[in-house]
Amino acid sequence: VYQFRSGRVRGAVSYTEACNSYFQALAADAAKSAGWELLKACYNELKGWGIWNFVHDEFLLEGPEETAHETAMAVKEIMESTAQKWIPDVKITASPCIMRRWSKDAEPVWKDGKMIPWEDRA
């Protein structure tokens, strides 16, 4: 039986499964915990926003463009602070991006100190 730093206890696992749990499983726990905190925020302070997908390590939310900058900054804070609790020895950073259509090519765009939607040039 292995007890991990996160408090997770696993038994009857192979050597490689146990080794992977210190990295991948911990990252997955941090991501799931951040997702739960984001979901609660969507019902409280981020009203009008909702999670519509989670791709690998990205939460995709939709909501009114008028509050997109504030929401992006709140999501960044929630993701970083929640993951930091799970992985305290590593500096956790999240990079938000606002877009009207999801694209892996999107980059953060700033104007007058606020993040604005990235425009697809295709």
Backbone bond lengths (Angstrom), bond angles and torsions (degrees), N, CA, C in turn:
res aa  C-N    CA-C-N  psi(-1)  N-CA   C-N-CA  omega(-1)  CA-C   N-CA-C  phi
1 V - - - 1.459 - - 1.522 107.83 -
2 Y 1.329 115.39 134.19 1.456 121.75 179.94 1.522 108.60 -113.94
3 Q 1.330 116.92 133.41 1.458 120.54 172.05 1.521 107.14 -112.66
4 F 1.306 115.09 125.37 1.451 121.26 -175.19 1.518 110.84 -97.00
5 R 1.306 115.09 164.18 1.460 121.78 -179.29 1.528 112.13 -54.56
6 S 1.323 116.64 -33.13 1.461 121.05 -179.56 1.519 112.44 -71.62
7 G 1.342 116.67 -9.93 1.457 119.94 -176.57 1.518 111.63 96.63
8 R 1.298 116.29 -9.30 1.466 121.29 178.52 1.533 108.57 -66.32
9 V 1.300 116.03 137.06 1.454 121.50 175.12 1.520 107.41 -117.62
10 R 1.333 115.76 129.85 1.468 120.46 178.66 1.512 108.73 -128.73
11 G 1.290 115.92 141.24 1.453 121.08 177.46 1.504 110.04 -130.04
12 A 1.320 115.64 163.32 1.460 122.69 176.54 1.532 112.15 54.87
13 V 1.323 115.62 45.10 1.455 120.08 177.08 1.522 109.45 -114.69
14 S 1.314 115.28 155.07 1.463 119.92 178.15 1.530 109.99 -74.66
15 Y 1.314 115.46 170.13 1.460 121.04 178.46 1.534 111.13 -57.12
16 T 1.333 117.44 -48.49 1.464 120.20 -177.29 1.529 111.25 -68.01
17 E 1.323 118.16 -35.21 1.474 120.19 176.46 1.526 110.30 -64.68
18 A 1.315 116.42 -41.88 1.465 119.73 178.86 1.526 111.21 -64.67
19 C 1.342 116.40 -42.39 1.468 119.79 179.11 1.523 111.42 -63.98
20 N 1.311 117.49 -41.11 1.460 122.10 -178.93 1.524 111.75 -66.25
21 S 1.315 116.81 -28.70 1.464 119.81 -177.47 1.520 113.01 -64.28
22 Y 1.325 117.08 -26.24 1.467 119.21 178.91 1.517 112.26 -71.89
23 F 1.310 116.68 -18.64 1.463 119.83 -178.09 1.525 111.40 -116.13
24 Q 1.317 117.07 -72.79 1.459 121.09 -173.71 1.518 112.23 -63.05
25 A 1.309 117.32 -44.97 1.465 119.45 -177.91 1.531 110.99 -66.40
26 L 1.311 116.77 -35.82 1.462 120.46 177.43 1.527 110.62 -65.93
27 A 1.328 116.86 -42.54 1.467 120.64 176.17 1.527 110.37 -63.15
28 A 1.329 116.99 -39.25 1.466 120.57 178.47 1.525 110.81 -65.38
29 D 1.331 117.26 -41.50 1.471 120.39 176.93 1.523 110.85 -60.93
30 A 1.326 116.29 -42.83 1.469 120.83 179.32 1.527 110.46 -63.31
31 A 1.321 116.99 -43.24 1.468 121.09 -179.48 1.526 111.24 -65.96
32 K 1.333 117.06 -43.54 1.469 120.01 179.08 1.524 111.15 -64.47
33 S 1.321 116.24 -38.99 1.457 120.32 177.84 1.527 110.52 -64.58
34 A 1.333 117.02 -42.00 1.466 120.93 177.57 1.529 110.18 -64.11
35 G 1.320 116.95 -39.01 1.466 120.36 177.48 1.518 111.89 -60.84
36 W 1.315 116.40 -41.50 1.472 120.56 178.05 1.530 110.33 -63.34
37 E 1.331 117.01 -43.98 1.464 120.69 179.04 1.530 110.91 -65.18
38 L 1.329 117.36 -39.27 1.467 120.47 177.22 1.522 111.25 -64.55
39 L 1.327 116.71 -42.42 1.460 120.23 179.04 1.523 110.76 -60.29
40 K 1.329 117.07 -44.82 1.467 120.11 177.83 1.523 110.74 -62.21
41 A 1.335 117.00 -40.66 1.469 120.56 179.32 1.526 111.01 -63.68
42 C 1.332 117.41 -35.50 1.470 120.74 179.07 1.524 111.50 -64.27
43 Y 1.306 117.76 -27.60 1.464 121.60 177.84 1.521 112.33 -88.89
44 N 1.321 117.25 -9.10 1.464 121.19 -177.62 1.522 110.76 -119.72
45 E 1.328 117.96 -96.41 1.467 120.12 -173.45 1.522 114.20 -74.89
46 L 1.315 119.46 -20.53 1.465 120.91 -179.42 1.525 110.93 -104.39
47 K 1.310 116.16 43.46 1.472 120.94 -177.78 1.527 110.38 -56.03
48 G 1.319 115.54 139.99 1.453 120.71 -178.22 1.520 112.64 92.97
49 W 1.320 116.62 -7.70 1.459 122.06 -179.94 1.519 109.39 -112.43
50 G 1.327 115.88 148.72 1.456 120.21 178.01 1.511 111.22 -150.20
51 I 1.316 115.48 150.15 1.462 121.30 176.35 1.522 107.34 -79.93
52 W 1.311 117.64 129.37 1.460 119.99 177.44 1.518 113.33 -114.83
53 N 1.340 117.05 -11.60 1.456 118.44 177.03 1.523 109.81 -166.03
54 F 1.303 115.16 159.59 1.464 122.79 172.98 1.515 105.89 -135.17
55 V 1.334 117.24 114.17 1.454 122.89 -176.74 1.527 108.55 -116.23
56 H 1.302 116.57 109.63 1.455 125.29 177.50 1.527 112.65 57.31
57 D 1.310 118.11 -73.62 1.467 121.28 178.42 1.526 111.39 -140.14
58 E 1.321 116.54 20.24 1.465 121.71 -177.88 1.531 110.79 -120.71
59 F 1.316 115.40 128.48 1.461 119.86 170.10 1.523 107.13 -92.17
60 L 1.306 116.42 130.51 1.458 121.89 178.41 1.522 107.68 -109.27
61 L 1.334 115.28 120.60 1.459 121.46 -179.37 1.514 109.31 -117.43
62 E 1.321 115.75 157.15 1.458 120.20 173.34 1.516 108.51 -132.66
63 G 1.336 114.54 150.24 1.446 120.79 -179.27 1.516 110.38 175.84
64 P 1.328 116.15 -172.67 1.470 120.39 -176.61 1.532 112.43 -67.15
65 E 1.323 115.41 132.45 1.458 120.69 -177.94 1.536 112.16 -61.81
66 E 1.325 116.90 -28.12 1.469 120.61 -177.90 1.535 112.15 -60.68
67 T 1.317 117.46 -28.22 1.467 120.32 -178.54 1.528 111.96 -111.49
68 A 1.332 116.92 16.51 1.466 121.09 -175.07 1.529 112.50 -62.95
69 H 1.317 118.27 -42.96 1.472 119.94 -178.93 1.524 110.44 -61.82
70 E 1.317 116.89 -50.78 1.460 121.16 -178.29 1.534 110.57 -61.26
71 T 1.322 115.74 -39.98 1.463 119.78 179.61 1.525 110.66 -67.24
72 A 1.326 117.54 -43.32 1.469 120.78 178.70 1.526 110.98 -58.50
73 M 1.334 117.18 -41.15 1.459 120.54 -180.00 1.535 110.65 -69.28
74 A 1.332 117.05 -37.33 1.464 120.99 177.71 1.529 110.72 -66.97
75 V 1.325 117.03 -41.94 1.464 121.35 178.74 1.526 109.90 -62.84
76 K 1.325 116.88 -44.06 1.471 121.65 177.08 1.519 110.30 -56.00
77 E 1.316 117.26 -47.97 1.472 122.16 -178.66 1.530 111.09 -63.70
78 I 1.316 116.76 -44.82 1.471 120.56 -179.69 1.528 110.37 -62.85
79 M 1.323 116.89 -46.61 1.469 119.99 -179.46 1.529 111.35 -62.31
80 E 1.319 117.04 -45.91 1.466 120.40 -177.77 1.521 111.76 -66.82
81 S 1.325 117.36 -47.94 1.468 119.63 -176.18 1.524 111.88 -68.21
82 T 1.324 117.16 -36.78 1.459 119.82 179.46 1.523 110.68 -69.12
83 A 1.324 117.75 -47.36 1.463 120.99 -179.86 1.523 111.33 -64.85
84 Q 1.335 117.14 -33.26 1.461 120.65 -179.16 1.522 111.45 -62.44
85 K 1.327 117.17 -31.31 1.473 120.89 177.13 1.523 110.96 -64.99
86 W 1.320 117.26 -35.81 1.458 122.13 -179.34 1.513 112.08 -80.09
87 I 1.330 116.22 -32.58 1.464 121.07 -174.12 1.534 107.84 -128.99
88 P 1.336 117.39 72.22 1.473 120.40 -171.38 1.522 115.27 -70.39
89 D 1.317 118.06 -20.19 1.472 120.01 -176.20 1.520 114.05 -89.59
90 V 1.313 117.55 -1.81 1.464 122.00 -178.11 1.526 108.35 -122.42
91 K 1.314 117.32 131.42 1.464 121.09 177.21 1.519 108.66 -68.77
92 I 1.321 116.97 118.51 1.453 122.73 -177.38 1.527 109.15 -96.63
93 T 1.326 116.41 130.75 1.464 121.16 175.71 1.527 109.37 -132.21
94 A 1.301 115.10 145.58 1.467 122.01 175.30 1.520 107.16 -125.34
95 S 1.310 116.28 144.12 1.460 121.46 -178.04 1.524 109.63 -118.25
96 P 1.324 117.75 99.30 1.458 119.64 -179.87 1.527 111.93 -74.76
97 C 1.292 115.20 158.56 1.456 122.09 176.82 1.527 107.46 -150.38
98 I 1.304 116.60 139.08 1.466 121.39 178.60 1.522 107.70 -106.83
99 M 1.313 116.04 131.69 1.465 119.93 178.50 1.525 109.20 -149.97
100 R 1.299 115.70 152.57 1.467 121.16 178.37 1.525 111.12 -85.79
101 R 1.322 115.53 -21.51 1.458 122.14 178.95 1.514 106.59 -140.40
102 W 1.323 117.54 127.95 1.454 120.87 -175.70 1.521 111.45 -63.30
103 S 1.326 115.61 133.18 1.454 121.81 176.40 1.520 108.68 -150.37
104 K 1.307 116.78 136.77 1.461 121.48 175.25 1.527 110.84 -66.48
105 D 1.332 117.47 -19.41 1.466 122.06 -179.71 1.529 113.03 -82.25
106 A 1.322 117.85 -9.15 1.467 121.03 -174.66 1.529 111.51 -62.45
107 E 1.307 114.94 145.21 1.467 123.77 177.42 1.526 108.44 -129.89
108 P 1.319 117.75 149.86 1.464 119.03 175.54 1.529 110.85 -61.33
109 V 1.328 116.16 138.23 1.461 122.26 178.22 1.528 107.07 -123.65
110 W 1.321 116.15 128.95 1.471 121.46 -177.90 1.518 110.23 -116.42
111 K 1.324 115.31 141.14 1.457 121.53 175.25 1.523 107.32 -145.26
112 D 1.327 116.30 123.91 1.465 122.44 179.59 1.526 112.24 52.93
113 G 1.331 116.35 40.65 1.458 121.21 176.24 1.521 115.83 79.00
114 K 1.336 117.54 5.52 1.459 121.21 178.74 1.523 109.94 -123.65
115 M 1.328 114.58 144.90 1.451 118.78 175.41 1.523 108.43 -76.77
116 I 1.320 115.37 135.36 1.467 121.07 179.15 1.529 108.06 -123.53
117 P 1.329 117.96 165.69 1.462 119.32 -178.01 1.528 113.02 -62.32
118 W 1.323 114.44 136.65 1.448 122.36 172.41 1.523 107.62 -71.52
119 E 1.314 116.52 138.72 1.457 121.43 179.97 1.506 109.86 -103.04
120 D 1.312 116.89 126.43 1.459 121.87 176.86 1.529 108.15 -71.68
121 R 1.309 116.70 124.14 1.466 121.82 -177.47 1.533 112.03 -90.90
122 A 1.306 116.93 2.39 1.481 119.62 -177.44 1.507 111.98 -74.86
